Amino acid sequence: MKLKLFHLPLIIASIAATTTNIYAEQVYHEDAGFVVIEAENFSTQHLDDKRRWLVFSKNTPAHNFADADQAHYHDASNGSYIEILPDTRSNHHEALVRNENFTNDAGTMAVLSYPVYFETPGRYYAWARAYSTGSEDNGVHLGINGQWPESAKRLQLCEGKHAWTWSSAQRIETNHCGTPNTIYVDIPHKGVHTIMISMREDGFELDKLLLTKDKDYIPVGKDKSETLSSPKPLQEKTQLLEITDYTRVLYAIDDFKIENTGEIPYYQHKAENALAINAVKTAYRNKFARAEYIVQAKEAGSYILNLVTLAEIDGESTYLVSINDKVIGEFTNPETSNDYQEIYFSMQRVELTSGDIISVSSKAVTNGKVPENGGTAYARGRWRALVLSRIN
């Protein structure tokens, strides 16, 4: 039974939050010559002031749009689908109003967009899983990239009334029900292309779209799952965890000179991205190693400096930060039970000029708590970076 048709903009505004759907970040992709789209996961909808695609599921509230049938989410893929409403012409007995409840001009009413990444260009045959209960609620147009090629217009569903049914038939003048596998789109090149749907007849219900390079493929039931992109998690940083605002990071390994700079040498502990002292050599214990960096002209200015050191369980190393051999900061690592824990030491309002030599020094020491080779282990004065944050 048809429901009374109320003023469209007011009703749509009141239920838009639950019946329209925009997944701007979801991107479908081609998988081995197939693209499977859940119709409700459209990216955008426009030209929808007269008719609009609405999403239906068991959680959709009742509506007051003209509609000739009940909701059909029970056997829909993922339990939801879309229907274009209001539906004022579901059969021949109701008036046909062009550009309102019917349009043969593809791309002019209620247009949906689905961005899809195609790895393989070429011809894709299109199937729609649709539901029809009348003679005038079973046609829709397909398009690509804002174009509406003849090969994708007038997809028609004639068989399988009152059930979700797949169709790939194109309605033509001599065959209104069309011939299977005659709806297709051509993908011109690898990359993202937008598959589009637009209204032909109101009341059309759509559950899924399936695109395939296999002309002989015939989908059955709910068929394949949607080929929705699942981005890999972005890599989160594991170092300099407390550094959130900076101008330049001077990495100990990458940016500082360590050859012939101090009483004893540093070596690069690449696994920890740090400079360290080889405390296995007794001559290197309790002496300062030194690394240097020359300030560039573009780096001149006033800064907050943060020295990032690594605490070690076998000793609490001392660090010196100097500019042109003048010590501006002296720090000692705290005791720790977490080896290589980052420690941050701050120096406020440090003036740097072009040609200044910034040096960082540290020494290997022991706290006598970790037995090793008949003696005790030494911390190796490890440090990771000097961070510059410009003061405006």
GUBALO-381378 format. One record per residue (C-alpha): residue number from 0; residue in one letter; y, x, z. Coordinates in Angstrom, 1 decimal, padded with zeros to 4 digits. Layout:
<lumtors>
nr/rest/v/u/w
NUM/A/Y/X/Z .
...
</lumtors>
This chain:
<lumtors>
nr/rest/v/u/w
0/M/000.0/000.0/000.0 .
1/K/003.4/001.3/-000.9 .
2/L/005.9/002.1/001.8 .
3/K/009.6/001.1/001.7 .
4/L/011.7/003.8/000.0 .
5/F/014.6/004.9/002.2 .
6/H/017.5/007.0/001.2 .
7/L/015.8/010.3/000.2 .
8/P/018.2/013.0/001.6 .
9/L/018.3/011.4/005.1 .
10/I/014.6/011.1/005.4 .
11/I/013.8/014.5/004.0 .
12/A/016.3/016.1/006.3 .
13/S/014.6/014.5/009.3 .
14/I/011.1/015.8/008.5 .
15/A/011.9/019.0/006.5 .
16/A/010.9/021.2/009.4 .
17/T/007.3/020.0/009.3 .
18/T/006.7/019.0/005.7 .
19/T/008.4/021.7/003.7 .
20/N/007.2/025.3/003.8 .
21/I/008.8/028.6/002.7 .
22/Y/006.8/031.8/003.2 .
23/A/009.4/034.3/001.9 .
24/E/007.4/037.4/002.9 .
25/Q/004.0/036.3/001.5 .
26/V/003.1/037.9/-001.8 .
27/Y/-000.1/037.1/-003.7 .
28/H/-001.9/039.7/-005.7 .
29/E/-004.5/039.8/-008.4 .
30/D/-007.9/040.8/-007.3 .
31/A/-010.4/041.9/-010.1 .
32/G/-008.9/039.5/-012.6 .
33/F/-008.4/036.6/-010.2 .
34/V/-005.4/035.1/-008.4 .
35/V/-006.0/032.3/-006.0 .
36/I/-003.0/030.5/-004.5 .
37/E/-002.8/028.0/-001.7 .
38/A/-000.3/025.5/-003.0 .
39/E/001.4/025.0/000.3 .
40/N/002.3/028.7/000.5 .
41/F/005.1/028.6/-002.0 .
42/S/008.0/031.1/-001.7 .
43/T/010.9/028.9/-002.9 .
44/Q/011.6/025.3/-004.1 .
45/H/014.6/024.2/-006.1 .
46/L/015.8/021.3/-008.3 .
47/D/014.4/019.0/-005.7 .
48/D/017.2/016.5/-005.0 .
49/K/015.3/013.6/-006.6 .
50/R/011.6/014.6/-006.0 .
51/R/010.3/017.2/-003.6 .
52/W/007.0/018.9/-002.9 .
53/L/006.0/018.2/000.7 .
54/V/003.3/019.9/002.7 .
55/F/000.6/017.7/004.3 .
56/S/-002.0/018.5/007.0 .
57/K/-003.4/016.7/010.1 .
58/N/-000.2/017.7/011.9 .
59/T/002.2/016.1/009.4 .
60/P/004.0/013.1/010.9 .
61/A/004.1/009.7/009.2 .
62/H/006.8/009.3/006.5 .
63/N/008.6/006.5/004.9 .
64/F/008.6/007.7/001.3 .
65/A/007.1/005.6/-001.5 .
66/D/003.5/006.6/-001.7 .
67/A/000.5/004.8/-003.1 .
68/D/-002.2/006.4/-001.0 .
69/Q/-003.1/008.0/002.3 .
70/A/-003.1/011.8/003.1 .
71/H/-006.1/013.8/001.7 .
72/Y/-006.0/016.9/003.9 .
73/H/-009.6/016.4/005.2 .
74/D/-011.3/018.2/002.3 .
75/A/-008.3/020.3/001.3 .
76/S/-008.6/024.1/001.4 .
77/N/-007.2/025.4/004.7 .
78/G/-006.7/021.8/005.7 .
79/S/-003.4/021.4/003.9 .
80/Y/-001.9/020.6/000.4 .
81/I/001.3/019.5/-001.3 .
82/E/002.4/016.3/-002.9 .
83/I/005.5/015.5/-004.8 .
84/L/007.3/012.5/-003.3 .
85/P/008.6/009.8/-003.5 .
86/D/005.9/008.4/-005.7 .
87/T/007.3/005.3/-007.5 .
88/R/004.9/005.3/-010.5 .
89/S/001.2/005.9/-009.8 .
90/N/000.0/003.6/-012.6 .
91/H/001.0/002.0/-015.9 .
92/H/002.3/-001.2/-014.3 .
93/E/005.2/000.5/-012.6 .
94/A/008.4/001.4/-014.4 .
95/L/008.7/004.8/-016.0 .
96/V/012.1/006.3/-015.2 .
97/R/012.7/009.5/-017.1 .
98/N/014.1/012.4/-015.1 .
99/E/013.2/010.6/-011.9 .
100/N/009.5/009.7/-011.6 .
101/F/008.5/011.5/-014.9 .
102/T/009.7/014.4/-017.0 .
103/N/008.1/016.0/-019.9 .
104/D/010.7/018.8/-019.7 .
105/A/009.0/021.6/-017.8 .
106/G/011.1/023.4/-015.2 .
107/T/013.7/020.7/-014.7 .
108/M/012.5/019.0/-011.5 .
109/A/011.0/020.2/-008.2 .
110/V/010.2/023.8/-009.1 .
111/L/008.0/025.9/-006.9 .
112/S/007.7/029.7/-007.1 .
113/Y/004.8/032.0/-006.1 .
114/P/005.4/035.8/-006.5 .
115/V/002.2/037.5/-007.5 .
116/Y/001.5/041.2/-007.9 .
117/F/-000.6/041.8/-011.0 .
118/E/-002.5/045.1/-011.4 .
119/T/-004.0/044.0/-014.7 .
120/P/-001.8/042.4/-017.4 .
121/G/-003.1/040.1/-020.1 .
122/R/-004.1/036.4/-020.5 .
123/Y/-004.9/034.4/-017.4 .
124/Y/-006.5/030.9/-017.6 .
125/A/-005.1/028.5/-015.0 .
126/W/-006.9/025.9/-012.9 .
127/A/-005.4/023.4/-010.5 .
128/R/-007.3/021.8/-007.7 .
129/A/-005.7/018.3/-007.6 .
130/Y/-006.2/014.8/-006.3 .
131/S/-005.4/011.7/-008.3 .
132/T/-005.8/008.0/-007.4 .
133/G/-003.9/006.4/-010.3 .
134/S/-003.3/006.9/-014.0 .
135/E/000.2/008.3/-013.7 .
136/D/000.0/010.8/-010.8 .
137/N/-002.1/013.4/-012.6 .
138/G/000.2/015.7/-014.6 .
139/V/002.1/018.9/-013.8 .
140/H/003.7/021.8/-015.5 .
141/L/003.1/025.6/-015.0 .
142/G/005.5/028.4/-015.8 .
143/I/006.0/032.2/-015.3 .
144/N/009.2/034.2/-014.5 .
145/G/011.5/031.3/-015.1 .
146/Q/010.0/030.6/-018.5 .
147/W/007.9/027.6/-019.4 .
148/P/005.6/028.5/-022.3 .
149/E/003.9/025.8/-024.3 .
150/S/000.5/027.1/-023.2 .
151/A/001.2/026.2/-019.6 .
152/K/002.8/022.8/-019.9 .
153/R/001.2/019.4/-019.2 .
154/L/-001.8/020.3/-017.1 .
155/Q/-003.7/017.0/-016.9 .
156/L/-006.3/015.7/-014.5 .
157/C/-008.3/012.7/-015.8 .
158/E/-011.8/013.1/-014.4 .
159/G/-012.7/013.1/-010.7 .
160/K/-010.5/010.4/-009.3 .
161/H/-010.3/010.0/-005.5 .
162/A/-011.6/013.5/-004.9 .
163/W/-010.2/017.1/-005.1 .
164/T/-011.0/018.1/-008.6 .
165/W/-010.4/021.2/-010.7 .
166/S/-008.6/020.9/-014.1 .
167/S/-007.4/023.4/-016.7 .
168/A/-006.9/020.9/-019.5 .
169/Q/-003.7/020.5/-021.4 .
170/R/-002.5/017.1/-022.5 .
171/I/-001.7/016.9/-026.2 .
172/E/-000.7/014.1/-028.5 .
173/T/-004.2/013.6/-029.9 .
174/N/-006.0/014.0/-026.5 .
175/H/-004.2/012.8/-023.4 .
176/C/-006.9/014.1/-021.1 .
177/G/-006.9/017.5/-022.8 .
178/T/-009.6/020.1/-023.3 .
179/P/-010.7/022.4/-020.5 .
180/N/-009.5/026.0/-020.4 .
181/T/-006.5/025.4/-022.6 .
182/I/-003.8/026.1/-019.9 .
183/Y/-003.0/029.8/-019.7 .
184/V/-000.1/032.3/-019.0 .
185/D/000.3/035.8/-020.4 .
186/I/001.2/038.5/-018.0 .
187/P/003.2/041.1/-020.0 .
188/H/002.8/044.1/-017.7 .
189/K/001.7/045.4/-014.4 .
190/G/003.9/044.4/-011.5 .
191/V/005.2/041.3/-009.7 .
192/H/005.5/038.1/-011.7 .
193/T/006.5/034.7/-010.5 .
194/I/004.0/031.8/-011.1 .
195/M/005.9/028.5/-011.1 .
196/I/005.1/024.8/-010.9 .
197/S/007.3/021.9/-011.8 .
198/M/007.0/018.2/-011.7 .
199/R/005.7/016.1/-014.6 .
200/E/004.6/013.0/-012.7 .
201/D/005.6/012.1/-009.2 .
202/G/002.7/011.6/-006.7 .
203/F/000.8/014.7/-008.0 .
204/E/-001.2/016.3/-005.2 .
205/L/-002.0/020.0/-005.4 .
206/D/-004.3/022.0/-003.2 .
207/K/-004.9/025.3/-005.0 .
208/L/-004.1/027.3/-008.1 .
209/L/-006.6/029.7/-009.6 .
210/L/-005.8/032.1/-012.4 .
211/T/-008.6/034.1/-014.0 .
212/K/-009.0/036.4/-017.0 .
213/D/-012.5/035.0/-017.5 .
214/K/-012.1/032.1/-019.9 .
215/D/-015.6/030.8/-019.1 .
216/Y/-015.1/030.7/-015.3 .
217/I/-015.3/027.3/-013.8 .
218/P/-014.3/026.9/-010.1 .
219/V/-016.4/024.7/-007.8 .
220/G/-015.4/023.1/-004.5 .
221/K/-012.8/025.0/-002.6 .
222/D/-014.0/028.1/-004.5 .
223/K/-012.5/031.5/-003.8 .
224/S/-010.2/032.3/-000.8 .
225/E/-006.5/032.9/-001.6 .
226/T/-005.7/036.4/-002.7 .
227/L/-002.8/036.9/-000.4 .
228/S/-001.5/040.4/000.2 .
229/S/-002.3/041.9/003.6 .
230/P/000.1/044.8/004.0 .
231/K/-001.2/047.7/006.0 .
232/P/000.6/048.3/009.3 .
233/L/003.5/050.6/009.1 .
234/Q/003.0/053.9/010.8 .
235/E/004.7/054.0/014.2 .
236/K/006.2/057.3/015.4 .
237/T/004.2/059.3/017.9 .
238/Q/006.8/061.9/018.7 .
239/L/010.4/061.8/019.9 .
240/L/009.6/058.4/021.3 .
241/E/012.7/058.1/023.4 .
242/I/015.1/059.3/020.7 .
243/T/016.7/056.2/019.3 .
244/D/020.2/057.3/018.2 .
245/Y/020.8/060.6/016.6 .
246/T/022.6/062.4/013.8 .
247/R/020.2/065.3/013.1 .
248/V/016.9/066.4/014.5 .
249/L/016.4/070.2/014.5 .
250/Y/012.6/070.6/014.6 .
251/A/011.4/073.7/016.4 .
252/I/008.9/074.6/013.7 .
253/D/010.9/073.6/010.6 .
254/D/014.5/074.5/011.4 .
255/F/014.6/077.4/013.8 .
256/K/014.1/081.1/013.0 .
257/I/011.6/082.8/015.2 .
258/E/011.2/086.3/013.6 .
259/N/012.8/089.1/015.6 .
260/T/014.8/086.8/017.7 .
261/G/013.6/087.5/021.3 .
262/E/011.8/089.8/023.7 .
263/I/008.5/088.2/022.8 .
264/P/007.6/086.0/019.8 .
265/Y/006.9/082.3/019.4 .
266/Y/004.0/081.0/017.4 .
267/Q/003.8/077.6/015.7 .
268/H/001.5/075.1/017.4 .
269/K/001.3/072.8/014.4 .
270/A/-001.0/070.2/016.1 .
271/E/001.8/069.4/018.5 .
272/N/004.7/070.2/016.1 .
273/A/006.0/072.6/018.7 .
274/L/006.8/076.3/019.2 .
275/A/004.7/078.0/021.9 .
276/I/004.1/081.4/023.5 .
277/N/000.7/083.0/023.3 .
278/A/000.1/083.4/027.0 .
279/V/-003.4/084.8/026.4 .
280/K/-001.5/088.1/026.0 .
281/T/-000.5/089.2/029.5 .
282/A/002.5/091.0/028.1 .
283/Y/003.9/087.7/026.9 .
284/R/003.8/086.0/030.3 .
285/N/007.0/085.3/032.4 .
286/K/009.2/086.5/029.6 .
287/F/011.5/084.5/027.3 .
288/A/010.8/083.9/023.7 .
289/R/013.8/082.8/021.6 .
290/A/014.4/080.8/018.5 .
291/E/017.7/080.5/016.6 .
292/Y/019.5/078.1/014.3 .
293/I/022.8/078.7/012.5 .
294/V/025.2/075.7/012.5 .
295/Q/026.3/074.6/009.0 .
296/A/029.9/073.7/008.1 .
297/K/029.0/070.0/007.7 .
298/E/027.5/069.9/011.2 .
299/A/030.6/071.0/013.0 .
300/G/031.8/068.5/015.6 .
301/S/031.3/067.2/019.1 .
302/Y/027.7/066.3/020.1 .
303/I/025.3/065.2/022.7 .
304/L/022.3/067.6/022.6 .
305/N/018.8/066.6/023.7 .
306/L/016.2/069.3/024.1 .
307/V/012.6/067.8/023.7 .
308/T/010.1/069.9/025.6 .
309/L/006.4/069.4/026.3 .
310/A/005.3/069.3/030.0 .
311/E/002.0/071.2/030.7 .
312/I/-000.5/070.8/033.5 .
313/D/-000.8/074.5/034.1 .
314/G/002.8/075.5/034.7 .
315/E/006.4/074.3/034.7 .
316/S/008.2/076.3/032.0 .
317/T/011.9/077.1/032.1 .
318/Y/014.2/076.6/029.1 .
319/L/017.6/078.0/028.1 .
320/V/019.9/076.5/025.5 .
321/S/022.7/078.8/024.4 .
322/I/025.5/078.9/021.8 .
323/N/026.5/082.3/020.7 .
324/D/024.5/083.7/023.7 .
325/K/026.4/081.5/026.2 .
326/V/024.0/079.4/028.2 .
327/I/025.0/075.7/028.1 .
328/G/021.8/074.3/029.6 .
329/E/019.0/075.6/031.8 .
330/F/016.0/073.3/032.5 .
331/T/012.6/073.4/034.1 .
332/N/009.8/071.0/033.2 .
333/P/008.5/068.7/035.9 .
334/E/004.9/068.8/037.1 .
335/T/002.7/066.6/035.1 .
336/S/-000.9/065.3/034.9 .
337/N/-000.3/064.3/031.2 .
338/D/-000.5/067.5/029.1 .
339/Y/002.1/067.7/026.3 .
340/Q/004.1/064.8/027.7 .
341/E/007.6/064.8/026.1 .
342/I/010.4/065.6/028.4 .
343/Y/014.1/065.1/027.5 .
344/F/017.0/067.3/028.7 .
345/S/020.5/066.2/027.8 .
346/M/023.7/068.3/027.3 .
347/Q/026.9/066.3/027.0 .
348/R/030.0/067.0/024.8 .
349/V/028.9/070.2/023.1 .
350/E/031.3/071.5/020.5 .
351/L/029.7/073.1/017.4 .
352/T/031.5/075.0/014.7 .
353/S/030.3/076.5/011.5 .
354/G/028.4/079.7/012.0 .
355/D/027.6/079.1/015.6 .
356/I/024.1/080.3/016.6 .
357/I/022.2/077.8/018.7 .
358/S/019.3/079.4/020.5 .
359/V/016.4/077.9/022.5 .
360/S/014.4/080.1/024.8 .
361/S/011.4/079.5/027.0 .
362/K/008.8/081.4/028.9 .
363/A/005.1/081.1/029.8 .
364/V/004.5/080.5/033.5 .
365/T/001.6/079.4/035.8 .
366/N/001.6/077.1/038.7 .
367/G/-001.7/078.5/039.9 .
368/K/-003.4/075.2/039.8 .
369/V/-005.7/075.5/036.7 .
370/P/-008.4/078.1/037.0 .
371/E/-009.1/080.2/033.9 .
372/N/-011.0/083.4/033.2 .
373/G/-010.9/084.5/036.9 .
374/G/-007.2/083.7/037.2 .
375/T/-005.1/080.7/036.4 .
376/A/-003.9/079.2/033.2 .
377/Y/-000.4/079.5/031.9 .
378/A/001.9/076.9/030.4 .
379/R/003.1/078.2/027.0 .
380/G/006.8/077.1/027.1 .
381/R/006.2/074.5/024.4 .
382/W/009.2/072.6/022.9 .
383/R/009.4/070.3/019.9 .
384/A/013.0/069.7/018.9 .
385/L/016.7/069.9/019.6 .
386/V/018.4/066.5/018.8 .
387/L/022.0/066.3/017.8 .
388/S/023.9/063.0/018.3 .
389/R/027.5/063.2/017.1 .
390/I/030.2/061.8/019.3 .
391/N/032.6/059.7/017.3 .
</lumtors>
